[in-house]
Amino acid sequence: MARAAQEKMSRKERAAADESICEYICALQKCVGGAVCIYNPLPDEADVSAAAARLIAEGVEVYMPVMRGGDIMLVKAGAKSKFCTGAYGIAEPKGEELSPQSVKIDLCITPLAAFTSGGGRVGRGKGCYDRFFALCPCVRAGAAYACRYVKGVEMQPHDAPMDIMITENGVIKAEDLN
């Protein structure tokens, strides 16, 4: 349902939504401060790459996830980072891989396949971010197009809820979603 709604968005609408989402991410980072973990998007995810580039240019410590055996490791990203295609077809930065518990992340921007009230996040079903958040306490912010909101998704006990959702319409505290 959420994917079908997104497929109705034109390229122009998606580009405008991506630009707004990136602006909100940068503003949120200024509020939270500190290091950021941010994903490299797949084609069906909100494109947050402009936010990553801007944060790096502003001198913010930016880390990106790399998948290793179904778990997330972190690589510090910079303006001259080289990327390769990693697990699941995701562009991953090359560099020293760090465990989540060895890095002080203040804000983590995660992709959302869908989201629901109370901070419920639907990902790709592998539990990578749930395990990551168990090791890396930080502000959890999911990024998605507003049309990815769905009602009635049941969270499992192992699911790590988001604190904040970021859409083209703004930054929403999880508890404010109905």
C-alpha positions, 0 to 999 in steps of 0.5 A: 500500500505504501509502495503503491502510493509512492509509485504515484509520485512523479520524478519532480514530486520525489525530487522536491520531497527529497530536497525538503527531507534533506533540509529537515535532516540538516536542521534536526542535526543542528538541534541534536548536534554531534555525529550522524549516521545516515544511509545511502538510499536504494531507488525506492527510498527517500534520497538523503544523499544531499543531506549527507553531503551537506553535513560533511561539507559543514564539518559534521562527523558523518558515518554510513552503515555497511552490512556485514553478515546481516549486521551494521558496521560503520564507516566514517564518510568524507568528501573524498570517500570512495564507494562500492556496491555492498550487500543488498545493492547499497552503495557503501563507503570504503574505509575502516569498519567500526562497530556501533558500540565503538562510535558515539552516534548522536543521530541516526537517519534510517530508511523507512519502507513504511511507518506507523503511529508510535514510532513504528518502522517497517524496514526490509525485514532483516532486523539490521537496524533493530540490532544496531539500535540495541548497541548504539543509543542515539536519537532514532529518526526515520526518513520517508515520503509522507505517503509511506505512513500506514495505520495498524502495523503491529510492532514486534517485541524486538522492533526498535521504535523511531523517536522521530519521523522525517517526511517532506511535510516536516519533522514529527515526534513519534508520539504525535503520530496518530 
